[in-house]
């Protein structure tokens, strides 16, 4: 017998509701159902409520306290900022943290300690971990490629632009703030190498980071070093270079190239493959699915606040 869907409370619609989360929730309707919505713009909340057959709630605390809300999806912190953390840390409900959170490390540490003490899942949304290309890379490293040794990540101008799909009204009449791709790519590198960097240095021109990870074995030989280089491509692309983040990865037994979220090329044991993964689930669908499984008590590994803190620490050190 199929289990009932998890009832979600949606806080802040933000710039990614229409383009990413609403389509993904529609596909996962058997697992997740939005039952209550709060947004600073009431008309926007009402429109989303009509689309999802949910109720509009007049405040964040009131939404989080509803008996029919089992888990929370935070897409936009709005003008409330850090006040949302204080409100939600007092509620012992799972949270998918998909909003930008500019909290000091001390606040995150306290929130993390509370969550651990109460056994509550707080899952930062790191979608780059969940792209079809990243998932396929994990499979290849476990089979053909072996462990990662060196990765070079060229962050495209498109990743450095203002938040897509947002308008100034979404941010109180101000220009939407740019994304911080270094934060999520730092987390992706931690996830790739399954380690915390021993040293982080910023490039001399200030447009990138170098993360030195522990070697595979205690040795000082150059081939044992493991490095991730993040480079911000601030100039416009040339004609034959698409505006997508590009990853070049060298592993123990082969290498791979990832171009955007759905393309991977790899070479191992004399074999060359190019794969287009557009038919796979999107990263947002994977994020929501994993969150749902944790919300009902599953043990599937998901990122936590400690991962967010490690990523913030890495880019602060550089």
C-alpha positions in Angstrom: 0.0 0.0 0.0 1.4 3.4 -1.0 2.2 5.8 1.8 0.5 9.2 2.0 2.5 12.2 0.7 4.4 14.4 3.1 2.6 17.7 3.8 4.8 20.7 3.1 4.6 24.2 4.4 6.1 26.6 1.8 7.8 29.7 3.1 8.7 32.4 0.5 8.2 31.7 -3.2 11.4 33.3 -4.3 12.8 33.4 -7.8 12.9 29.6 -8.4 9.3 28.6 -7.6 7.9 28.8 -11.1 10.9 27.6 -13.0 12.1 24.8 -10.7 10.2 23.8 -7.6 6.6 23.9 -8.9 7.3 21.6 -11.8 9.3 19.3 -9.6 6.6 19.1 -6.9 4.0 18.4 -9.6 6.1 15.4 -10.7 6.5 14.2 -7.1 2.9 14.8 -6.1 2.6 11.2 -4.8 5.3 11.9 -2.3 5.1 15.6 -1.5 2.1 18.0 -1.2 2.0 21.7 -0.5 -0.7 22.4 2.0 0.2 25.9 3.3 2.0 28.9 1.8 3.4 32.1 3.3 4.9 34.8 1.2 5.6 38.5 1.8 3.6 39.3 -1.3 0.0 38.1 -0.5 -1.1 38.1 -4.1 1.8 35.9 -5.1 1.0 33.5 -2.2 -2.7 33.4 -3.3 -1.7 32.5 -6.9 0.6 29.7 -5.8 -2.1 28.4 -3.4 -4.6 28.2 -6.3 -2.1 26.3 -8.3 -1.3 23.8 -5.5 -4.7 23.6 -3.8 -3.1 24.9 -0.6 -4.0 27.5 2.0 -2.5 31.0 2.4 -1.2 31.6 5.9 -0.5 35.1 7.3 2.8 34.4 9.1 5.8 32.2 9.2 5.3 31.0 12.8 1.6 30.3 12.2 2.5 28.2 9.1 5.3 26.3 10.9 2.9 25.5 13.9 0.1 24.1 11.7 -0.7 20.5 12.7 -1.1 19.5 9.0 2.4 20.7 8.1 4.9 17.9 8.5 7.9 19.6 6.9 9.0 23.0 5.7 10.4 24.2 2.4 12.1 27.6 2.7 12.6 29.1 -0.7 13.1 32.8 0.2 13.8 34.4 3.5 12.6 37.8 2.3 13.0 40.9 4.5 12.8 38.7 7.7 16.4 37.5 7.2 17.9 36.0 10.3 14.6 36.2 12.2 13.4 33.2 10.1 16.2 31.1 11.6 15.2 32.0 15.1 11.6 31.2 14.3 12.2 27.9 12.7 14.9 26.7 15.1 12.2 26.6 17.8 10.0 24.3 15.6 11.0 20.7 15.5 10.1 20.0 11.9 12.4 19.0 8.9 13.5 21.9 6.8 14.7 22.0 3.2 16.8 25.2 3.2 16.7 26.3 -0.4 16.9 30.1 0.4 20.0 32.1 0.6 21.0 32.3 4.3 23.5 35.1 5.1 23.9 34.0 8.7 27.1 34.3 10.7 28.9 31.1 11.6 27.8 31.4 15.3 24.1 31.4 14.3 24.5 28.4 12.1 26.5 26.5 14.8 23.7 27.2 17.3 21.0 26.1 14.9 22.9 23.0 14.0 23.4 22.1 17.7 19.6 22.5 18.3 18.8 20.3 15.3 21.2 17.5 16.4 19.9 17.6 19.9 16.3 17.2 18.7 17.0 14.8 15.8 15.7 17.3 13.3 16.8 17.3 9.6 17.9 20.6 8.3 19.0 20.0 4.7 20.7 22.8 2.8 19.9 22.6 -0.9 23.1 22.0 -2.8 21.6 21.1 -6.2 25.0 20.7 -7.9 25.5 17.5 -6.0 22.3 16.2 -7.5 22.6 17.0 -11.2 22.4 14.1 -13.7 26.0 14.6 -14.6 27.2 14.6 -11.0 25.2 11.5 -10.2 26.7 9.7 -13.3 30.2 10.9 -12.2 29.7 9.2 -8.8 28.8 5.9 -10.6 31.8 6.2 -12.9 34.3 6.9 -10.1 33.0 3.8 -8.3 33.5 1.6 -11.4 35.8 2.9 -14.2 37.5 6.1 -13.1 38.6 5.6 -9.6 39.1 8.2 -6.9 39.5 11.9 -7.9 43.0 13.5 -8.0 42.5 16.9 -9.6 39.5 19.0 -10.7 39.4 22.3 -12.5 36.1 24.2 -12.5 35.6 27.1 -14.8 32.6 29.1 -13.5 30.8 30.7 -16.4 29.6 34.3 -16.6 26.0 33.0 -16.5 26.6 31.7 -13.0 27.8 35.1 -11.8 24.8 37.1 -13.0 21.8 38.2 -10.9 19.4 35.6 -9.7 17.5 34.4 -12.8 13.8 34.8 -13.1 13.7 37.4 -10.3 12.5 40.9 -10.5 13.3 43.9 -8.3 9.9 43.6 -6.6 11.0 40.2 -5.3 13.8 41.9 -3.4 12.0 45.0 -2.0 12.7 47.2 -5.1 16.4 46.5 -5.1 18.4 44.8 -7.8 18.4 41.0 -7.1 21.7 40.0 -5.4 24.1 37.8 -7.4 24.6 34.2 -6.6 27.7 33.1 -4.8 28.8 30.1 -7.0 32.0 29.6 -5.0 30.0 28.5 -2.0 28.2 25.7 -3.8 31.2 24.7 -5.8 33.3 24.5 -2.6 30.7 22.1 -1.2 30.7 20.1 -4.4 34.4 19.7 -4.1 34.1 18.5 -0.5 31.5 16.1 -1.7 33.7 14.9 -4.6 36.8 14.3 -2.6 34.9 13.2 0.6 37.3 15.4 2.6 37.9 18.9 4.0 40.7 20.8 2.3 44.0 21.1 4.2 44.6 24.5 2.7 42.6 27.1 0.8 44.3 29.9 -1.2 42.8 32.6 -3.3 44.2 33.2 -6.8 46.5 36.1 -7.2 44.0 37.9 -9.4 41.3 37.3 -6.8 39.1 35.5 -9.3 39.2 32.0 -7.9 40.2 29.5 -5.2 42.6 26.6 -4.9 41.6 23.8 -2.4 44.3 21.4 -1.4 42.8 18.1 -0.1 44.6 15.4 1.9 46.6 12.9 -0.3 45.3 9.4 -1.0 48.1 8.0 1.1 50.7 9.5 3.5 53.3 10.5 0.9 54.9 13.7 -0.3 55.1 12.6 -4.0 53.5 15.1 -6.4 51.2 12.4 -7.9 49.5 11.9 -4.5 48.4 15.6 -4.1 44.7 16.2 -4.7 43.6 19.7 -5.8 40.5 21.5 -6.8 40.8 24.8 -8.7 37.8 27.1 -9.0 38.1 29.9 -11.6 35.6 32.7 -12.2 35.4 33.4 -15.9 34.5 37.1 -15.9 35.0 37.8 -19.6 32.4 37.0 -22.2 32.7 33.6 -23.8 34.3 33.2 -27.2 32.1 32.0 -30.0 32.7 28.3 -29.6 32.5 28.2 -25.8 29.0 27.9 -24.2 28.0 29.9 -21.1 28.0 26.8 -18.9 30.1 25.9 -15.9 32.8 23.4 -17.1 34.5 20.7 -15.0 37.7 18.9 -16.0 38.5 16.0 -13.7 41.4 13.6 -13.5 41.0 10.4 -11.5 43.2 7.4 -10.7 42.2 5.4 -13.9 40.7 8.0 -16.2 39.3 11.4 -16.7 36.0 13.2 -17.2 34.6 16.4 -18.5 31.2 17.8 -17.3 29.6 20.6 -19.2 26.5 21.9 -17.5 24.1 19.7 -15.5 23.4 17.0 -18.1 26.5 16.4 -20.2 29.4 14.2 -19.3 32.3 12.9 -21.4 34.7 10.4 -19.9 37.8 8.3 -20.8 38.9 5.1 -19.0 40.8 1.9 -20.0 41.0 3.1 -23.6 37.2 3.6 -23.8 35.7 7.0 -24.6 32.1 7.9 -24.0 29.9 11.0 -24.3 26.6 10.9 -22.5 23.6 13.3 -22.7 21.4 12.8 -19.6 18.5 15.1 -20.4 16.0 12.3 -19.7 17.1 11.9 -16.1 15.4 13.5 -13.2 16.4 17.2 -12.6 18.5 18.2 -9.6 15.4 19.8 -8.0 13.4 16.6 -8.3 16.3 14.7 -6.7 16.7 17.2 -3.9 13.0 17.1 -3.0 12.9 13.3 -3.2 15.8 12.9 -0.9 14.3 15.5 1.5 11.0 13.6 1.5 12.7 10.3 2.3 14.6 11.9 5.3 11.4 13.7 6.5 9.7 10.3 6.9 12.6 8.8 8.8 14.7 7.4 6.0 18.5 7.1 6.3 19.5 8.3 2.8 22.6 10.6 3.2 21.8 14.3 2.7 23.8 17.5 3.3 23.4 19.1 6.6 24.2 22.5 8.2 27.7 21.2 8.9 28.3 21.0 5.2 27.0 24.6 4.7 29.4 25.7 7.5 32.4 23.9 5.9 31.7 25.5 2.5 31.4 28.9 4.1 34.6 28.4 6.0 36.5 27.3 2.9 35.6 30.4 0.8 36.2 32.6 3.8 39.7 31.2 4.2 40.6 31.8 0.5 
